[in-house]
Amino acid sequence: MSDEQGAPMDYKAHNNTYSGFLGLLKWGTILSAATGLLVIFLIAPKG
């Protein structure tokens, strides 16, 4: 067995990337839901 631990991790960069991904996921979900609601209200029968 070797004593190598593998490639060193850059945890600051990893956390920044993951935080960015979660932000995009959150806002993408909110915008998708808002767009879906807008479409439903636009095509719903008025009467």
Secondary structure, DSSP 8 states (H G I E B T S, - for coil): ------S---HHHHHHHHHHHHHHHHHHHHHHHHHHHHHHHHHS---
